[in-house]
């Protein structure tokens, strides 16, 4: 199934390439973030956009104010650590301006922070990264004020917008372990310590699961007795890099490739795509993988892992809370309140993961296939409800 629209862009200054893929429009709008990393490709962005369609569809609640949107994704093949990165983002967003105004609602993703995106959009005269959805809101002023208030909320030094995604992954992990009947130790390794990885590690540690390893671009920080996650969060940079000068006694430094070698029952890839492939999947010793990043496990690796009895909770299930929280807040399903948001995320993720496991068990499917089936059912219901305003990708 091909995407509805694919745009390729070349930066006139650096020559780097950027992409935007709109997989599907629902009521004329699509949702999906913008990432920046060296090596980002059209193939990758295309897969991410399809994942956004599935993520949106999976969270359809006919009784809710928020009606899922279509799926989209943007990507720039450039090093986010390069001092020219912000200027590259500015030129990319300027080029994509007509699509942002009318069709593409977007936010931060790998390699980019929301404040950078918001700052650039303000400079080029756009109201908001989600302004394309404004015509669908009943009370625009109340909705945007509610979302702005929510973005100002911090809990334990981290923004609510950052925490909801990690809470969703953590709840998916806890529910998955329960449904798998896992009663032994549940040590966790998190690959990536940015917005998603850091918040996931916080909530899993709070739930009593020892986080024995986290990784960043420089390598792995491990401690078999459990890392002090809050301490590490206080000593990381805006890209999720951990300050090695502030490690605690017992913390070990390992090379980047050692993240799969740290003994743990739960593996949470929360950084880059395609990091578990057919070659290194044999090193996975965990009981379950929960995908916090987008597309971290390749299809062939997932098949091999399944044959070894290691289930993978797919990305468009596990990491869907950030996306849903934006829309729950904007459309008024939750208010600008941390406890209300946390309660909604925990309840929804518990229901969602349970439903996926039930379909997988009853129909003899993998967790991904079961989640796909649930999402496709919801997409059909959305199509039936908003047929004239919903565009499906061409087959």
N, C-alpha and C positions, 0 to 999 in steps of 0.2 A: 504494500500500500504506500503510495507516494504522498509527499506533503502537499499542502494546499499552495504554499508559496515558499520559495527559497531565494535568498538574496546573498550574493557574494560581493565583498567590498575590498578594495585595495587602498591602504593608507598612502596618500600622495607624498608624505614626508619620509616615512621609514620603509615603505614597501610591504609592510606586514599585511596579512589577510584577516578579514573579519567576516562573520556570517550571521544571518538571521533566518531561522526556519519557523514558519507558522504552519503547524501540523493541522490545526482545525480551528474554526471559529464557531463559537456558540453565542447567539444573539449579537454577532458581529465583533466579538472580542476574544482575544487569546491571552493566556497568562504564562509567564516563564522568565527566569532570571537571565542575567548576562554574566558570563565567566570570562576570565582572561588567564591564559596559560600558554607557555611555549609548546607548540605542537598541536594546539587545538585545530580540529579539522571539520570540514563540512559533514563528514560521516558521523563524527561525534555529536555535533550540534543537532543533526537530524534525529539521531537516537534519543537525545535528551528532550527534544520537542515532542516526540511521540510519547516519551515517558510522562511529560506534563499533561498530555491529553488523558492518559490513563489515570494519573494521580487525581486530576480534577474529577473525572467520572467516578472514581472509586468513592469519593466523599460526597456524592449527591444525596441530599436529604430533602425529599419532596415537601416536608413540613418547614424547612428552614427558609430564612430570608435570602440567604446566599444560595444562588443557583450556580453550579460550577461553570467555568468558562472553558474555552478551547485551550489547546496546548501550543506553546511556542518556546523558543530558546535562542539566545544570542551567544556568540563566542568570538573571541579575538585571539589570534595566534601571536602572542607577545608576552615577554617576561614581565610579570607584575612588579618585580623588584627593580626594574629599569627606571631610571629617573625620568624618562620620557613617557612613562606609562599613562600618567593622567592626561597628557596632551593627546595621546593616541585614543583614549576613551572619549575625550571631548570631540575629536574629529569623527569617530565612529557614531556617536550619538547624534551629532549634527546631521550626518548623512541619513540616519534612520529616523529623523524627526517626523516626517509625515506618517510613518507607521506607528510611532509612539503616540502621536496625537489622536489617532483614530482606532487602532487595532491592537497594539501590543502593550500590555501592562507588564512591567518588569521590575526586578529588584536585584539585590546582590547575589552572587554565586561565587564559586571558586576563584580566588585571586582578586576579588573586588569587594569593597566595603560599601554599605548603603550610603554613608555620608559622602563618599566620593561621587557616586552616581547622582545623589540629590544635588550636590554642589554644582556639578557640571550642567545638569538640566536647568537649574536656576539661571546659570550664566547664559544659556542659549535661549532663555525665555519660555521654557516649558513650565507648566504649573506643578506637575507631579509625575513620577514614574508610572502612576496608575490612572492617569487622567482619561485614558480611553474608556474606562468603565464608568466614568461620571454620569453619562446619560442614562445609565441603568439604575441610578440611585434615586430613591424617593425624596430624600432631604439631603442635598449635597453638603450644605454647610454643617449640619449636625454630624454627618458621616465623616467628613474630613477632620473635623474637630476631635471626634472620638478617636480616630486613628492617630492623630498627632499627640493626643494625651497619652495614648497607649505606648507610643514610641518614647515618651519621656520617662516611663516607669523603669526603675532599676530594682533588682533584687540581688542582694549580696554582691553589689558592684558590677553586675552584668545587666544589660538591657533586656526588657521583656521580649522584644523581637528576636533576640538571640536565644533566649532560654526556651521558648516554646518548641522550637525544632528539636533541640536536644532532649527535652522532656518527652516528646513524641517517640524518638528513637529509644530512649530508656524504657518507656512503657511498653513499646513493641517487644523489647528484649525480655522484660520481666514476664509479660504475658506469654511470649513464646516459650520461655523456660518452663513455665507452669504447665502449658499444654503439652509440652514434650515429656512431662513427668520427671524433669531433672531435679533431683533432690540433693545432690552432692554439692561440693564447692563450685562456686561460679566466678572464677577469676576472669577478668576482662582485659583485653588489649584493644586500644583505640588507635587507629592509624589516622593521624591528622589531629591537630589541636587548635583549629580555628574556631569559628562560630559554632558549627555543628558538633565537632569533636569535643571541644572544651565543655560545652553545656551537657552533652551526653555523658561525659565522664563525671561531671558534678552530680547529676541525678542518679547515676548508677552507684556512685560511692555513697550518696545519701541513703540509698536503698539497702546498703550493707554489702554490695558486691565489691570486692577489692579490685581496684584498677591497678594491674601489675605492670602495665607498659603503655606508654603513649609515644607517638613518633611525630617528628616534624621534618622539614626538608634536610636538616643536618644529621638526623639519626634517631635513635630510640633512647628514651629514658625509661629504665625498668627498675622495679623493686619487687622481689617475690613476696614481701610482706604487705605490699600495697603502697602505692604512691600517695602523697599528700596532695590531692587534686587542687584544693583551694590555694595552697601555696604555689603550685605551678601556674594556676590561673593569674595569680598576682604578678607573676614574673614571665609573661609572654608578650610578644609584640603584636602589632595589628594584623600580621599575617599568620599568627599562631606559632611563631618561633619561641622556643623556651630558652630563657637566659641560663646558660650552664654555670654561671657564677653563683647561682642561688639554689643549687640542688641540696638536698638533705642527706645526712649520713645514711648509707644503705642504698642510695640511688646509684644505679649503674648506667654507664654510657655504652651504647652498642651502635654498630654501623646501621645505615638506613635499611639494608636488606634483611636485617635481623628481626624485623617486626613479626614475621611469621614464626620465628623460632622461640619466642617467649611462651612458656607453657601457660595455657589459659583454656577455659571452657567456652568463652564467648569472644568472637572476633568482630570488631566493628570498624570496617573501612570507612573513614569519614573524610577522605581528602580527594584523591584523583580517580579518574575512570580507568578501567582495565588494569587494575593493579594486582588482581588475582587471575591468572591465566592458566592454560593447560600445562605449562611448564612448572610453575611454582605451587599449584594447588596441592601437590603431593606433600608439601611441607605443612599444610594446615592440619593441626591436631585438635582444633576446637570442636565442640559438640554442635555449635550453631553459628552461622554468620548472619549478622544483621546489617544491611546495607544503609549506612547513613549518607554516604556519597552517592552520586548518580552514576550508574553503570560501572561499579567497581569490579564486579565479577563477570568475566566473559561467559557467553553461553556454553562454550565447550567445557570450560572449567566448572560451571555449575552442574552440568550433566555428570562430570566425573565425580564431583563432590557428592551429588545425590546417590551415585552408585556406591559410595563409601558410607552412606548413611548420615551425611552432614547437610542438613537443610539450610537453605538461604532464604531469609525474609527479604523480599525484593524492595528495592529503593522506593518505588512509587507507592508502597505501603508504609514502610518504616519512616521515611523522611517527609511525609506529607503534611505534618502538623504546621510547619512554618507557613506554607502556602495557604492552608485552610484558615489559620489564625488571622492572617491579613484580611481575608474576605469575611470571616465571621465578625471581625471587629468593624470593618467598613460598612457592611450591610446591617449590622445591629444584632447579630445572634449572640454576641458577648459584648460587654462594656469594656471601658478602659480600666481594667481591674485585674491584678495578677492572680488572685485566688480564683476568680471566675474563669480566667483564661486557662489556668492550670487544671481546674476541674473539668472543663470542657475537653481539653486535650487528653487527659487521662481516660475519661469515659469513652471518647470517640476512638482512641487508639486501641483500647481494650476490646471494644465491640468489633472493630475492623479486623484486628489480628485474629480474634476468635472466629469470625466468619470465614476468613481465608483458610484457617486450619480445618474448619468443619467441612468446607467444600473439598479441600484437598483429600481429607480422609474418606468422605463419602464417595467421591468420584475417582479416587485413585490417581490424583494429580500431584504434581509438584506444587509448592507454595506459589511460585510465579504463575503457573498455568491457572491455578485456582483464583488468584487475584485478577488475572486477565479476564477470566470468565465473569467475575463479579463486576469489574469495571465496564466490560462490553455490554452487560445487561443494563447498567445504569445509563450508559451512553445511548442505548436504544430508547430508554425511557425519556431521556432529555430530547432526543430527536423527535419523538412522538409529541412531546409537549411544546417544543419550540422549533418545529420543522422548518418554517419559512425563514427563520433567522439563524439556522444552523447549517454550516457548510461542512460536509465530510470530505476528507481527502479523496482525490481521484484514485481508483483502483488500477 
